[in-house]
Amino acid sequence: MSQAITYSEARQNLAETMDRVCDTHAPVIITRRKSRPVVMLSLDDYSSLAETAYLLQSPANAERLRAALRAADEGQTRRHNLDEA
């Protein structure tokens, strides 16, 4: 679950908050009085989410990924060395 902190807390502890977000991969919600909140994510986590969203845009690709995950969950996978490709 995401931690929520105020804008003032984020400003006072910005470097520590950024380090915690990057180290724990847990987003932090930053709230502001009478304004919309934002979410702080590490760049790595944001990039991963953006790539996943992109890959799932295509219904055919999304189904292939789901089928691969089902196969992996059911133990229907084979191990390959990268030099065999």
Distance bins in CASP14 RR format, pairs under 12 A and 6 or more apart:
PFRMAT RR
TARGET T0000
AUTHOR 0000-0000-0000
RMODE 2
METHOD distances of the structure
MODEL  1
1 24 0 0 0 0 0 1 0 0 0 0 0
1 26 0 0 0 0 1 0 0 0 0 0 0
1 27 0 0 0 0 1 0 0 0 0 0 0
1 28 0 0 0 0 0 1 0 0 0 0 0
1 29 0 0 0 0 0 1 0 0 0 0 0
2 20 0 0 0 0 0 1 0 0 0 0 0
2 21 0 0 0 0 0 1 0 0 0 0 0
2 24 0 0 0 0 0 1 0 0 0 0 0
2 25 0 0 0 0 0 1 0 0 0 0 0
2 26 1 0 0 1 0 0 0 0 0 0 0
2 27 1 0 1 0 0 0 0 0 0 0 0
2 28 1 0 0 1 0 0 0 0 0 0 0
2 29 1 0 1 0 0 0 0 0 0 0 0
2 30 0 0 0 0 0 1 0 0 0 0 0
2 31 0 0 0 0 0 1 0 0 0 0 0
2 37 0 0 0 0 0 1 0 0 0 0 0
2 38 0 0 0 0 0 1 0 0 0 0 0
2 39 1 0 0 1 0 0 0 0 0 0 0
2 40 0 0 0 0 1 0 0 0 0 0 0
2 41 0 0 0 0 1 0 0 0 0 0 0
2 45 0 0 0 0 0 1 0 0 0 0 0
3 9 0 0 0 0 0 1 0 0 0 0 0
3 10 0 0 0 0 0 1 0 0 0 0 0
3 13 0 0 0 0 0 1 0 0 0 0 0
3 17 0 0 0 0 1 0 0 0 0 0 0
3 20 0 0 0 0 1 0 0 0 0 0 0
3 21 0 0 0 0 1 0 0 0 0 0 0
3 24 0 0 0 0 1 0 0 0 0 0 0
3 26 1 0 0 1 0 0 0 0 0 0 0
3 27 0 0 0 0 1 0 0 0 0 0 0
3 28 1 0 1 0 0 0 0 0 0 0 0
3 29 1 0 0 1 0 0 0 0 0 0 0
3 30 0 0 0 0 1 0 0 0 0 0 0
3 31 0 0 0 0 0 1 0 0 0 0 0
3 39 0 0 0 0 0 1 0 0 0 0 0
3 40 0 0 0 0 1 0 0 0 0 0 0
4 10 0 0 0 0 0 1 0 0 0 0 0
4 17 0 0 0 0 0 1 0 0 0 0 0
4 26 0 0 0 0 0 1 0 0 0 0 0
4 27 0 0 0 0 0 1 0 0 0 0 0
4 28 1 0 0 1 0 0 0 0 0 0 0
4 29 1 0 1 0 0 0 0 0 0 0 0
4 30 1 0 0 1 0 0 0 0 0 0 0
4 31 1 0 1 0 0 0 0 0 0 0 0
4 32 0 0 0 0 0 1 0 0 0 0 0
4 37 1 0 0 1 0 0 0 0 0 0 0
4 38 0 0 0 0 0 1 0 0 0 0 0
4 39 0 0 0 0 1 0 0 0 0 0 0
4 40 0 0 0 0 0 1 0 0 0 0 0
5 11 0 0 0 0 1 0 0 0 0 0 0
5 12 0 0 0 0 1 0 0 0 0 0 0
5 13 0 0 0 0 1 0 0 0 0 0 0
5 14 0 0 0 0 0 1 0 0 0 0 0
5 16 0 0 0 0 0 1 0 0 0 0 0
5 17 1 0 0 1 0 0 0 0 0 0 0
5 20 0 0 0 0 0 1 0 0 0 0 0
5 21 0 0 0 0 0 1 0 0 0 0 0
5 27 0 0 0 0 0 1 0 0 0 0 0
5 28 1 0 0 1 0 0 0 0 0 0 0
5 29 1 0 0 1 0 0 0 0 0 0 0
5 30 1 0 0 1 0 0 0 0 0 0 0
5 31 1 0 0 1 0 0 0 0 0 0 0
5 32 0 0 0 0 0 1 0 0 0 0 0
5 37 0 0 0 0 0 1 0 0 0 0 0
5 38 0 0 0 0 0 1 0 0 0 0 0
5 39 0 0 0 0 0 1 0 0 0 0 0
5 40 0 0 0 0 1 0 0 0 0 0 0
6 12 0 0 0 0 1 0 0 0 0 0 0
6 13 0 0 0 0 0 1 0 0 0 0 0
6 17 0 0 0 0 0 1 0 0 0 0 0
6 28 0 0 0 0 0 1 0 0 0 0 0
6 29 0 0 0 0 1 0 0 0 0 0 0
6 30 1 0 0 1 0 0 0 0 0 0 0
6 31 1 0 1 0 0 0 0 0 0 0 0
6 32 1 0 0 1 0 0 0 0 0 0 0
6 33 1 0 0 1 0 0 0 0 0 0 0
6 35 0 0 0 0 0 1 0 0 0 0 0
6 37 0 0 0 0 1 0 0 0 0 0 0
6 38 0 0 0 0 0 1 0 0 0 0 0
7 13 0 0 0 0 0 1 0 0 0 0 0
7 14 0 0 0 0 0 1 0 0 0 0 0
7 17 0 0 0 0 0 1 0 0 0 0 0
7 28 0 0 0 0 0 1 0 0 0 0 0
7 29 0 0 0 0 0 1 0 0 0 0 0
7 30 1 0 1 0 0 0 0 0 0 0 0
7 31 1 0 0 1 0 0 0 0 0 0 0
7 32 1 0 1 0 0 0 0 0 0 0 0
7 33 1 0 0 1 0 0 0 0 0 0 0
7 34 0 0 0 0 0 1 0 0 0 0 0
7 35 0 0 0 0 1 0 0 0 0 0 0
7 36 0 0 0 0 0 1 0 0 0 0 0
7 37 0 0 0 0 1 0 0 0 0 0 0
7 38 0 0 0 0 1 0 0 0 0 0 0
7 40 0 0 0 0 0 1 0 0 0 0 0
8 14 0 0 0 0 0 1 0 0 0 0 0
8 17 0 0 0 0 0 1 0 0 0 0 0
8 30 0 0 0 0 1 0 0 0 0 0 0
8 31 0 0 0 0 1 0 0 0 0 0 0
8 32 0 0 0 0 1 0 0 0 0 0 0
8 33 0 0 0 0 1 0 0 0 0 0 0
9 16 0 0 0 0 0 1 0 0 0 0 0
9 17 1 0 0 1 0 0 0 0 0 0 0
9 28 0 0 0 0 1 0 0 0 0 0 0
9 29 0 0 0 0 0 1 0 0 0 0 0
9 30 0 0 0 0 1 0 0 0 0 0 0
9 31 0 0 0 0 1 0 0 0 0 0 0
9 32 0 0 0 0 0 1 0 0 0 0 0
9 40 0 0 0 0 0 1 0 0 0 0 0
10 16 0 0 0 0 1 0 0 0 0 0 0
10 17 1 0 1 0 0 0 0 0 0 0 0
10 18 0 0 0 0 1 0 0 0 0 0 0
10 20 0 0 0 0 0 1 0 0 0 0 0
10 21 0 0 0 0 0 1 0 0 0 0 0
10 28 1 0 0 1 0 0 0 0 0 0 0
10 29 0 0 0 0 1 0 0 0 0 0 0
10 30 1 0 1 0 0 0 0 0 0 0 0
10 31 0 0 0 0 1 0 0 0 0 0 0
10 32 0 0 0 0 1 0 0 0 0 0 0
10 37 0 0 0 0 0 1 0 0 0 0 0
10 38 0 0 0 0 1 0 0 0 0 0 0
10 39 0 0 0 0 0 1 0 0 0 0 0
10 40 1 0 0 1 0 0 0 0 0 0 0
11 17 0 0 0 0 1 0 0 0 0 0 0
11 18 0 0 0 0 0 1 0 0 0 0 0
11 30 0 0 0 0 1 0 0 0 0 0 0
11 32 0 0 0 0 0 1 0 0 0 0 0
11 40 0 0 0 0 0 1 0 0 0 0 0
12 30 0 0 0 0 0 1 0 0 0 0 0
13 19 0 0 0 0 1 0 0 0 0 0 0
13 20 0 0 0 0 1 0 0 0 0 0 0
13 21 0 0 0 0 0 1 0 0 0 0 0
13 28 0 0 0 0 0 1 0 0 0 0 0
13 30 0 0 0 0 0 1 0 0 0 0 0
13 40 0 0 0 0 0 1 0 0 0 0 0
14 20 0 0 0 0 0 1 0 0 0 0 0
14 21 0 0 0 0 0 1 0 0 0 0 0
14 28 0 0 0 0 0 1 0 0 0 0 0
14 30 0 0 0 0 0 1 0 0 0 0 0
14 40 0 0 0 0 1 0 0 0 0 0 0
15 21 0 0 0 0 0 1 0 0 0 0 0
15 22 0 0 0 0 0 1 0 0 0 0 0
16 22 0 0 0 0 0 1 0 0 0 0 0
16 23 0 0 0 0 0 1 0 0 0 0 0
16 24 0 0 0 0 0 1 0 0 0 0 0
16 28 0 0 0 0 0 1 0 0 0 0 0
16 40 0 0 0 0 0 1 0 0 0 0 0
17 23 0 0 0 0 0 1 0 0 0 0 0
17 24 0 0 0 0 0 1 0 0 0 0 0
17 26 0 0 0 0 0 1 0 0 0 0 0
17 27 0 0 0 0 0 1 0 0 0 0 0
17 28 1 0 1 0 0 0 0 0 0 0 0
17 29 0 0 0 0 0 1 0 0 0 0 0
17 30 0 0 0 0 1 0 0 0 0 0 0
17 40 1 0 0 1 0 0 0 0 0 0 0
17 41 0 0 0 0 0 1 0 0 0 0 0
17 42 0 0 0 0 0 1 0 0 0 0 0
18 24 0 0 0 0 0 1 0 0 0 0 0
18 27 0 0 0 0 0 1 0 0 0 0 0
18 28 0 0 0 0 1 0 0 0 0 0 0
18 30 0 0 0 0 0 1 0 0 0 0 0
18 40 1 0 0 1 0 0 0 0 0 0 0
18 41 0 0 0 0 0 1 0 0 0 0 0
18 42 0 0 0 0 1 0 0 0 0 0 0
18 43 0 0 0 0 0 1 0 0 0 0 0
19 26 0 0 0 0 0 1 0 0 0 0 0
19 28 0 0 0 0 0 1 0 0 0 0 0
19 40 0 0 0 0 0 1 0 0 0 0 0
19 42 0 0 0 0 1 0 0 0 0 0 0
20 26 1 0 0 1 0 0 0 0 0 0 0
20 27 0 0 0 0 0 1 0 0 0 0 0
20 28 1 0 0 1 0 0 0 0 0 0 0
20 40 0 0 0 0 1 0 0 0 0 0 0
20 41 0 0 0 0 0 1 0 0 0 0 0
20 42 0 0 0 0 1 0 0 0 0 0 0
21 27 1 0 0 1 0 0 0 0 0 0 0
21 28 1 0 1 0 0 0 0 0 0 0 0
21 29 0 0 0 0 0 1 0 0 0 0 0
21 30 0 0 0 0 0 1 0 0 0 0 0
21 39 0 0 0 0 1 0 0 0 0 0 0
21 40 1 0 1 0 0 0 0 0 0 0 0
21 41 1 0 0 1 0 0 0 0 0 0 0
21 42 1 0 1 0 0 0 0 0 0 0 0
21 43 0 0 0 0 1 0 0 0 0 0 0
21 44 0 0 0 0 0 1 0 0 0 0 0
21 45 0 0 0 0 1 0 0 0 0 0 0
21 46 0 0 0 0 0 1 0 0 0 0 0
22 28 0 0 0 0 0 1 0 0 0 0 0
22 40 0 0 0 0 1 0 0 0 0 0 0
22 41 0 0 0 0 1 0 0 0 0 0 0
22 42 1 0 1 0 0 0 0 0 0 0 0
22 43 0 0 0 0 1 0 0 0 0 0 0
22 44 1 0 0 1 0 0 0 0 0 0 0
22 45 0 0 0 0 1 0 0 0 0 0 0
22 46 0 0 0 0 0 1 0 0 0 0 0
23 42 0 0 0 0 1 0 0 0 0 0 0
23 44 0 0 0 0 0 1 0 0 0 0 0
23 45 0 0 0 0 0 1 0 0 0 0 0
24 40 0 0 0 0 0 1 0 0 0 0 0
24 41 0 0 0 0 0 1 0 0 0 0 0
24 42 0 0 0 0 1 0 0 0 0 0 0
24 45 0 0 0 0 0 1 0 0 0 0 0
25 40 0 0 0 0 0 1 0 0 0 0 0
25 41 0 0 0 0 1 0 0 0 0 0 0
25 42 1 0 0 1 0 0 0 0 0 0 0
25 43 0 0 0 0 0 1 0 0 0 0 0
25 44 1 0 0 1 0 0 0 0 0 0 0
25 45 1 0 1 0 0 0 0 0 0 0 0
25 46 0 0 0 0 0 1 0 0 0 0 0
25 48 0 0 0 0 1 0 0 0 0 0 0
25 49 0 0 0 0 0 1 0 0 0 0 0
26 39 0 0 0 0 0 1 0 0 0 0 0
26 40 0 0 0 0 1 0 0 0 0 0 0
26 41 0 0 0 0 1 0 0 0 0 0 0
26 42 0 0 0 0 1 0 0 0 0 0 0
26 45 0 0 0 0 1 0 0 0 0 0 0
27 37 0 0 0 0 0 1 0 0 0 0 0
27 38 0 0 0 0 1 0 0 0 0 0 0
27 39 1 0 1 0 0 0 0 0 0 0 0
27 40 1 0 0 1 0 0 0 0 0 0 0
27 41 1 0 1 0 0 0 0 0 0 0 0
27 42 0 0 0 0 1 0 0 0 0 0 0
27 45 1 0 0 1 0 0 0 0 0 0 0
27 46 0 0 0 0 1 0 0 0 0 0 0
27 49 0 0 0 0 1 0 0 0 0 0 0
28 37 0 0 0 0 0 1 0 0 0 0 0
28 38 0 0 0 0 1 0 0 0 0 0 0
28 39 1 0 0 1 0 0 0 0 0 0 0
28 40 1 0 1 0 0 0 0 0 0 0 0
28 41 0 0 0 0 1 0 0 0 0 0 0
28 42 0 0 0 0 0 1 0 0 0 0 0
28 45 0 0 0 0 0 1 0 0 0 0 0
29 36 0 0 0 0 0 1 0 0 0 0 0
29 37 1 0 1 0 0 0 0 0 0 0 0
29 38 1 0 0 1 0 0 0 0 0 0 0
29 39 1 0 1 0 0 0 0 0 0 0 0
29 40 1 0 0 1 0 0 0 0 0 0 0
29 41 0 0 0 0 0 1 0 0 0 0 0
30 36 0 0 0 0 0 1 0 0 0 0 0
30 37 1 0 0 1 0 0 0 0 0 0 0
30 38 1 0 1 0 0 0 0 0 0 0 0
30 39 1 0 0 1 0 0 0 0 0 0 0
30 40 1 0 0 1 0 0 0 0 0 0 0
30 41 0 0 0 0 0 1 0 0 0 0 0
31 37 1 0 1 0 0 0 0 0 0 0 0
31 38 0 0 0 0 1 0 0 0 0 0 0
31 39 0 0 0 0 0 1 0 0 0 0 0
31 40 0 0 0 0 0 1 0 0 0 0 0
32 38 0 0 0 0 1 0 0 0 0 0 0
39 45 0 0 0 0 0 1 0 0 0 0 0
39 46 0 0 0 0 1 0 0 0 0 0 0
39 49 0 0 0 0 0 1 0 0 0 0 0
40 46 0 0 0 0 1 0 0 0 0 0 0
41 47 0 0 0 0 1 0 0 0 0 0 0
41 48 0 0 0 0 1 0 0 0 0 0 0
41 49 1 0 0 1 0 0 0 0 0 0 0
41 50 0 0 0 0 0 1 0 0 0 0 0
42 48 0 0 0 0 1 0 0 0 0 0 0
42 49 0 0 0 0 0 1 0 0 0 0 0
43 49 0 0 0 0 0 1 0 0 0 0 0
43 50 0 0 0 0 0 1 0 0 0 0 0
44 50 0 0 0 0 0 1 0 0 0 0 0
44 51 0 0 0 0 0 1 0 0 0 0 0
45 51 0 0 0 0 0 1 0 0 0 0 0
45 52 0 0 0 0 0 1 0 0 0 0 0
46 52 0 0 0 0 0 1 0 0 0 0 0
46 53 0 0 0 0 0 1 0 0 0 0 0
47 53 0 0 0 0 0 1 0 0 0 0 0
47 54 0 0 0 0 0 1 0 0 0 0 0
48 54 0 0 0 0 0 1 0 0 0 0 0
48 55 0 0 0 0 0 1 0 0 0 0 0
49 55 0 0 0 0 0 1 0 0 0 0 0
49 56 0 0 0 0 0 1 0 0 0 0 0
50 56 0 0 0 0 0 1 0 0 0 0 0
50 57 0 0 0 0 0 1 0 0 0 0 0
51 57 0 0 0 0 0 1 0 0 0 0 0
51 61 0 0 0 0 0 1 0 0 0 0 0
51 65 0 0 0 0 0 1 0 0 0 0 0
52 61 0 0 0 0 0 1 0 0 0 0 0
52 62 0 0 0 0 0 1 0 0 0 0 0
52 65 0 0 0 0 1 0 0 0 0 0 0
53 61 0 0 0 0 0 1 0 0 0 0 0
53 62 0 0 0 0 0 1 0 0 0 0 0
54 61 0 0 0 0 1 0 0 0 0 0 0
54 62 0 0 0 0 0 1 0 0 0 0 0
54 65 0 0 0 0 0 1 0 0 0 0 0
55 61 1 0 1 0 0 0 0 0 0 0 0
55 62 1 0 0 1 0 0 0 0 0 0 0
55 63 0 0 0 0 0 1 0 0 0 0 0
55 64 0 0 0 0 1 0 0 0 0 0 0
55 65 1 0 0 1 0 0 0 0 0 0 0
55 66 0 0 0 0 0 1 0 0 0 0 0
55 68 0 0 0 0 0 1 0 0 0 0 0
56 62 1 0 1 0 0 0 0 0 0 0 0
56 63 0 0 0 0 1 0 0 0 0 0 0
56 64 0 0 0 0 0 1 0 0 0 0 0
56 65 1 0 0 1 0 0 0 0 0 0 0
56 66 0 0 0 0 1 0 0 0 0 0 0
56 69 0 0 0 0 0 1 0 0 0 0 0
57 65 0 0 0 0 0 1 0 0 0 0 0
58 64 0 0 0 0 1 0 0 0 0 0 0
58 65 0 0 0 0 1 0 0 0 0 0 0
59 65 0 0 0 0 0 1 0 0 0 0 0
59 66 0 0 0 0 0 1 0 0 0 0 0
60 66 0 0 0 0 0 1 0 0 0 0 0
60 67 0 0 0 0 0 1 0 0 0 0 0
61 67 0 0 0 0 0 1 0 0 0 0 0
61 68 0 0 0 0 0 1 0 0 0 0 0
62 68 0 0 0 0 0 1 0 0 0 0 0
62 69 0 0 0 0 0 1 0 0 0 0 0
63 69 0 0 0 0 0 1 0 0 0 0 0
63 70 0 0 0 0 0 1 0 0 0 0 0
64 70 0 0 0 0 0 1 0 0 0 0 0
64 71 0 0 0 0 0 1 0 0 0 0 0
65 71 0 0 0 0 0 1 0 0 0 0 0
65 72 0 0 0 0 0 1 0 0 0 0 0
66 72 0 0 0 0 0 1 0 0 0 0 0
66 73 0 0 0 0 0 1 0 0 0 0 0
67 73 0 0 0 0 0 1 0 0 0 0 0
67 74 0 0 0 0 0 1 0 0 0 0 0
67 76 0 0 0 0 0 1 0 0 0 0 0
67 77 0 0 0 0 0 1 0 0 0 0 0
68 74 0 0 0 0 0 1 0 0 0 0 0
68 75 0 0 0 0 0 1 0 0 0 0 0
68 76 0 0 0 0 1 0 0 0 0 0 0
68 77 0 0 0 0 1 0 0 0 0 0 0
69 75 0 0 0 0 0 1 0 0 0 0 0
69 76 0 0 0 0 0 1 0 0 0 0 0
69 77 0 0 0 0 0 1 0 0 0 0 0
70 76 0 0 0 0 1 0 0 0 0 0 0
70 77 0 0 0 0 0 1 0 0 0 0 0
71 77 1 0 0 1 0 0 0 0 0 0 0
71 78 0 0 0 0 0 1 0 0 0 0 0
72 78 0 0 0 0 0 1 0 0 0 0 0
72 79 0 0 0 0 0 1 0 0 0 0 0
78 84 0 0 0 0 0 1 0 0 0 0 0
END
